[in-house]
Amino acid sequence: MPARHEAWRTSTRRRKGVAIAPIRWRLVIEVVANVLLGLTFLWAGTAKLIAGPLWMKQSADMDVPRALAFPVPYVELVLGVLLVTQLFSPWPAIAAAALLLAFTVVIVRRIRDGSRPPCSCFGARSTRPLGAIHVLRNLGLLAVAAIAMAAAL
């Protein structure tokens, strides 16, 4: 790789003439993106499990079949743990992006058909009707997933 791109990978800090361990910016970006995404999935999965049957009702209101809705909190928790611990990187970020894309498609379909049930994205406490803010939030999370994937490669 050309020398001009090395600054992206590492930089050495100096303190009173002594070199301090180099900062590997790509690694820092990857860790921050994965942890941010992982904590979001852990929060969402936990909130859905705490909501119990109400989560299943809310997902049914969004026309999500029970067979698809039931495993969602567990998938979110597993993805969250894998993202936070950096296991199997970049695969958890890829799976998170796919899941976020699926969630976004469901949200957009509900907005387009005029039915705007409460967002159950973060369990029973999510009561705001679906809207553009939910799509924008998911696009932001998709961007974080893309950053995690790109930094891992």
Backbone bond lengths (Angstrom), bond angles and torsions (degrees), N, CA, C in turn:
res aa  C-N    CA-C-N  psi(-1)  N-CA   C-N-CA  omega(-1)  CA-C   N-CA-C  phi
1 M - - - 1.442 - - 1.530 108.09 -
2 P 1.326 118.25 137.57 1.463 120.49 179.88 1.522 111.75 -59.93
3 A 1.331 114.96 152.58 1.468 120.73 -175.83 1.522 112.94 -61.41
4 R 1.338 118.59 -30.67 1.460 120.05 -177.69 1.525 112.45 -65.88
5 H 1.319 117.23 -23.13 1.461 120.76 179.07 1.531 112.63 -88.82
6 E 1.310 117.48 -9.00 1.459 120.48 -179.55 1.521 112.26 -63.83
7 A 1.335 117.33 -29.42 1.471 119.79 -179.83 1.520 110.92 -62.03
8 W 1.311 117.07 -29.12 1.463 121.46 177.35 1.516 110.63 -66.07
9 R 1.308 115.46 -37.83 1.461 119.82 -176.20 1.529 112.25 -79.55
10 T 1.310 116.87 -49.23 1.463 119.64 -178.57 1.522 110.17 -143.80
11 S 1.283 115.35 157.15 1.459 121.04 169.99 1.518 106.82 -144.85
12 T 1.300 115.52 142.80 1.459 119.74 -179.00 1.515 108.52 -102.75
13 R 1.303 116.10 129.37 1.460 121.04 176.80 1.519 108.13 -93.50
14 R 1.299 115.88 146.15 1.463 120.36 178.11 1.516 109.28 -118.13
15 R 1.299 114.69 141.89 1.459 120.63 178.89 1.518 107.32 -137.85
16 K 1.302 116.58 110.68 1.468 122.88 179.89 1.522 110.90 51.97
17 G 1.342 115.26 44.05 1.456 119.66 175.63 1.513 114.95 81.65
18 V 1.316 118.45 -2.74 1.465 121.67 -179.48 1.518 108.59 -105.83
19 A 1.313 116.37 129.41 1.461 120.24 179.45 1.522 109.35 -74.74
20 I 1.324 114.90 131.33 1.461 121.56 176.55 1.524 106.87 -100.00
21 A 1.294 116.83 156.53 1.463 121.49 -177.49 1.527 111.30 -46.19
22 P 1.321 117.05 138.96 1.467 120.21 -178.90 1.531 111.73 -67.58
23 I 1.316 114.50 148.11 1.457 121.02 176.70 1.520 107.18 -93.57
24 R 1.289 117.14 125.40 1.462 121.43 177.52 1.521 107.00 -98.86
25 W 1.341 115.53 91.25 1.456 122.15 -173.23 1.509 113.04 -59.51
26 R 1.306 117.09 -38.61 1.466 119.71 -179.67 1.531 110.22 -61.16
27 L 1.315 116.96 -41.41 1.463 121.63 178.20 1.523 110.87 -66.05
28 V 1.323 116.69 -42.05 1.467 121.03 178.80 1.532 109.80 -60.12
29 I 1.315 116.27 -46.73 1.469 120.86 -179.80 1.527 110.40 -62.59
30 E 1.321 116.52 -43.00 1.472 120.26 179.54 1.524 110.89 -61.71
31 V 1.324 117.12 -46.26 1.470 120.97 -178.30 1.526 110.55 -63.89
32 V 1.326 117.31 -47.04 1.468 120.54 -178.57 1.529 110.42 -61.85
33 A 1.327 117.72 -44.76 1.470 120.83 -179.78 1.524 110.71 -63.49
34 N 1.327 117.54 -44.76 1.460 120.50 -179.87 1.523 112.20 -64.90
35 V 1.318 117.16 -42.58 1.468 120.37 -179.04 1.532 109.99 -66.92
36 L 1.324 117.63 -44.06 1.456 120.94 178.41 1.529 111.19 -58.86
37 L 1.314 116.03 -48.10 1.459 120.90 178.50 1.531 111.16 -64.95
38 G 1.323 116.70 -42.82 1.461 121.20 -179.70 1.514 112.72 -62.58
39 L 1.328 117.05 -43.96 1.468 120.29 178.88 1.527 110.97 -64.63
40 T 1.323 116.59 -35.59 1.470 120.28 177.35 1.524 110.36 -63.14
41 F 1.335 116.83 -44.84 1.466 119.76 178.85 1.520 111.90 -68.34
42 L 1.328 117.84 -37.11 1.466 119.85 177.11 1.523 110.90 -63.75
43 W 1.316 116.89 -42.13 1.460 121.92 178.07 1.527 110.10 -62.39
44 A 1.334 117.16 -48.44 1.461 121.10 -177.45 1.537 111.16 -63.48
45 G 1.322 117.08 -45.97 1.463 120.34 -179.15 1.508 112.52 -64.29
46 T 1.334 116.67 -42.86 1.459 120.92 178.89 1.523 111.06 -63.88
47 A 1.323 117.07 -43.51 1.467 120.74 -179.74 1.517 111.43 -62.62
48 K 1.334 117.09 -37.51 1.468 120.06 178.72 1.531 110.90 -67.70
49 L 1.317 116.92 -40.37 1.467 119.37 178.88 1.523 111.31 -67.16
50 I 1.321 117.07 -37.79 1.462 120.51 177.84 1.523 110.18 -65.28
51 A 1.333 116.80 -35.90 1.474 121.21 -179.66 1.519 111.82 -66.14
52 G 1.324 117.02 -24.28 1.464 121.00 178.37 1.515 113.38 60.42
53 P 1.341 117.50 -130.19 1.462 120.95 -176.30 1.532 113.50 -62.43
54 L 1.308 117.02 -25.34 1.459 119.77 179.63 1.530 110.83 -62.97
55 W 1.348 117.00 -35.35 1.470 120.52 176.99 1.526 109.98 -60.45
56 M 1.329 117.17 -42.89 1.465 120.16 -179.44 1.529 110.69 -66.26
57 K 1.328 117.59 -36.77 1.459 120.65 177.47 1.525 110.33 -65.67
58 Q 1.332 116.08 -45.21 1.463 119.61 179.71 1.525 111.56 -63.11
59 S 1.301 117.23 -39.80 1.468 119.10 179.04 1.532 110.47 -68.52
60 A 1.335 117.39 -35.03 1.467 120.45 175.84 1.528 110.27 -65.13
61 D 1.328 116.94 -36.72 1.471 120.74 176.49 1.528 111.37 -62.98
62 M 1.318 116.62 -24.04 1.468 120.83 178.50 1.527 111.06 -92.75
63 D 1.332 116.76 10.47 1.467 123.47 -179.65 1.523 113.36 62.40
64 V 1.317 116.71 32.06 1.455 121.04 175.12 1.521 107.22 -94.24
65 P 1.339 117.98 123.55 1.467 119.90 -179.96 1.527 111.37 -59.19
66 R 1.317 115.65 143.85 1.467 122.02 -178.14 1.529 111.90 -54.38
67 A 1.325 116.67 -39.69 1.471 120.54 -178.97 1.528 111.90 -63.41
68 L 1.316 117.03 -28.65 1.471 120.38 177.07 1.529 111.35 -86.52
69 A 1.315 117.08 -35.58 1.461 121.25 -175.87 1.526 112.39 -73.72
70 F 1.332 117.22 -37.87 1.464 120.64 -174.42 1.529 113.41 -55.23
71 P 1.340 120.36 -47.46 1.469 119.07 -176.91 1.535 114.95 -79.24
72 V 1.327 118.59 -8.40 1.469 120.65 -174.13 1.532 113.12 -53.79
73 P 1.344 120.37 -49.97 1.476 118.37 -179.34 1.528 113.08 -59.97
74 Y 1.324 116.84 -36.89 1.458 120.64 -179.33 1.527 111.15 -70.04
75 V 1.315 116.05 -40.50 1.466 120.66 176.26 1.527 109.87 -62.63
76 E 1.331 116.40 -42.36 1.469 120.07 179.00 1.531 111.09 -62.94
77 L 1.312 117.29 -40.67 1.467 120.09 179.51 1.529 111.36 -66.07
78 V 1.322 116.92 -44.00 1.468 120.13 178.61 1.525 110.21 -62.88
79 L 1.328 116.80 -46.71 1.465 120.14 177.79 1.526 111.10 -60.08
80 G 1.322 116.49 -42.11 1.461 120.26 179.27 1.515 112.08 -59.05
81 V 1.314 116.30 -45.61 1.474 120.44 179.79 1.528 110.20 -64.31
82 L 1.332 117.11 -44.89 1.468 120.45 -179.68 1.528 111.50 -63.28
83 L 1.319 116.76 -38.89 1.464 119.98 179.87 1.531 111.27 -68.48
84 V 1.323 116.59 -46.76 1.473 120.16 -177.83 1.529 111.10 -64.81
85 T 1.320 117.07 -37.72 1.473 120.49 -177.43 1.525 112.90 -86.69
86 Q 1.333 116.79 -6.13 1.471 121.97 178.40 1.531 113.20 66.30
87 L 1.331 117.20 20.58 1.462 120.45 178.82 1.523 110.26 -74.72
88 F 1.319 115.87 136.72 1.470 123.95 175.46 1.532 113.67 61.92
89 S 1.324 117.14 25.24 1.462 121.31 -179.64 1.529 109.77 -58.97
90 P 1.296 119.56 136.58 1.455 133.19 10.30 1.532 114.10 -97.80
91 W 1.321 118.86 9.75 1.476 121.29 -173.84 1.520 114.53 -59.40
92 P 1.342 120.30 -42.06 1.469 118.22 176.96 1.530 113.06 -62.26
93 A 1.327 117.34 -35.78 1.474 120.04 177.52 1.526 110.46 -66.58
94 I 1.316 116.64 -36.90 1.471 120.77 177.15 1.524 109.75 -65.73
95 A 1.337 116.78 -44.85 1.469 120.70 178.36 1.529 110.71 -64.32
96 A 1.327 117.18 -39.07 1.467 120.85 178.46 1.522 110.37 -63.29
97 A 1.331 116.80 -41.19 1.470 120.50 178.48 1.521 110.38 -63.06
98 A 1.330 117.21 -41.95 1.465 120.71 178.86 1.526 110.80 -63.54
99 L 1.326 116.91 -42.89 1.466 121.09 179.36 1.533 110.89 -65.69
100 L 1.316 116.84 -43.23 1.468 120.53 177.58 1.522 111.39 -62.95
101 L 1.314 116.41 -38.15 1.467 119.96 177.23 1.527 110.35 -63.57
102 A 1.331 117.13 -42.60 1.467 120.75 177.70 1.529 110.67 -62.94
103 F 1.332 117.08 -44.09 1.469 120.52 177.71 1.529 110.44 -59.86
104 T 1.322 116.42 -42.50 1.464 121.11 -178.32 1.523 110.93 -64.65
105 V 1.319 117.26 -39.76 1.469 121.07 177.43 1.522 110.43 -61.19
106 V 1.331 117.23 -44.13 1.473 120.89 178.47 1.524 110.35 -61.78
107 I 1.317 117.06 -44.23 1.468 120.64 -179.54 1.527 110.75 -62.80
108 V 1.320 116.52 -47.05 1.471 120.12 -179.23 1.523 110.84 -62.71
109 R 1.325 117.77 -39.81 1.475 120.64 178.27 1.522 111.01 -62.22
110 R 1.346 116.81 -41.85 1.468 119.13 179.97 1.528 110.57 -67.63
111 I 1.298 118.18 -38.50 1.467 120.88 178.54 1.529 110.13 -65.50
112 R 1.324 116.32 -43.36 1.466 120.56 -177.39 1.521 112.61 -67.61
113 D 1.336 117.69 -34.18 1.470 118.39 -178.73 1.534 112.04 -84.75
114 G 1.335 116.78 0.37 1.463 120.37 175.05 1.511 114.80 89.48
115 S 1.323 117.04 -13.31 1.467 118.22 177.34 1.523 106.75 -86.42
116 R 1.289 115.30 123.16 1.464 119.92 -177.08 1.517 109.58 -123.37
117 P 1.350 116.43 70.12 1.467 118.79 179.05 1.528 109.89 -66.49
118 P 1.319 116.67 165.28 1.464 118.73 176.95 1.529 110.47 -60.68
119 C 1.294 114.42 143.08 1.460 119.45 176.18 1.528 107.77 -71.00
120 S 1.285 115.60 127.32 1.465 119.36 177.83 1.518 109.99 -106.75
121 C 1.306 115.17 25.50 1.464 121.87 -175.48 1.530 112.76 -58.57
122 F 1.306 116.03 -36.94 1.458 120.31 -178.71 1.527 110.19 -122.63
123 G 1.321 115.24 45.28 1.447 120.83 175.47 1.515 113.76 80.93
124 A 1.322 115.72 -162.32 1.463 122.64 -173.86 1.525 112.65 -67.90
125 R 1.315 117.78 -21.66 1.472 120.01 -178.95 1.529 111.20 -74.77
126 S 1.334 117.01 -14.16 1.462 120.57 177.67 1.519 108.17 -83.42
127 T 1.314 116.61 99.80 1.465 119.33 -175.44 1.527 112.87 -115.75
128 R 1.315 118.06 -5.56 1.464 120.99 -179.89 1.529 109.05 -67.12
129 P 1.346 117.67 132.12 1.470 119.54 177.33 1.528 110.72 -60.56
130 L 1.317 114.92 148.55 1.461 120.14 -179.44 1.521 110.70 -56.06
131 G 1.312 115.45 140.92 1.455 120.40 179.17 1.511 110.79 -162.57
132 A 1.311 115.22 -172.94 1.461 121.51 -177.54 1.523 111.99 -60.14
133 I 1.321 117.92 -30.66 1.463 121.02 -179.28 1.530 110.97 -61.12
134 H 1.338 116.79 -34.63 1.465 120.57 179.38 1.522 110.93 -70.30
135 V 1.319 115.87 -38.36 1.467 120.25 177.58 1.528 109.21 -65.92
136 L 1.327 116.81 -44.94 1.467 120.59 179.93 1.527 111.28 -63.28
137 R 1.332 116.99 -40.89 1.468 120.25 177.33 1.522 110.73 -59.92
138 N 1.330 116.11 -45.21 1.462 119.42 -179.99 1.527 111.74 -66.38
139 L 1.325 117.22 -37.23 1.466 119.70 176.87 1.526 110.34 -64.15
140 G 1.328 116.86 -37.47 1.463 120.48 175.43 1.522 111.82 -63.58
141 L 1.327 116.40 -43.00 1.465 120.36 177.51 1.527 111.33 -66.56
142 L 1.337 116.85 -36.25 1.463 120.69 174.31 1.522 111.06 -61.89
143 A 1.319 116.98 -38.21 1.461 121.11 177.45 1.536 110.11 -64.60
144 V 1.316 117.17 -41.04 1.463 120.81 177.51 1.541 110.09 -63.27
145 A 1.329 116.18 -41.26 1.472 120.05 177.45 1.533 110.56 -62.97
146 A 1.323 116.99 -40.62 1.467 120.97 178.59 1.531 110.72 -63.79
147 I 1.319 116.51 -39.52 1.463 120.87 177.87 1.537 109.94 -64.27
148 A 1.330 115.76 -43.07 1.479 119.84 178.91 1.527 110.79 -62.36
149 M 1.325 116.25 -41.50 1.466 120.09 179.15 1.531 111.03 -65.96
150 A 1.330 116.44 -47.53 1.459 120.72 -177.06 1.532 111.61 -64.65
151 A 1.318 116.91 -39.54 1.457 120.46 -178.73 1.525 111.19 -69.40
152 A 1.335 116.97 -26.62 1.470 120.76 -179.03 1.517 112.44 -78.26
153 L 1.299 116.74 -20.36 1.478 119.91 -176.84 1.500 112.53 -86.85
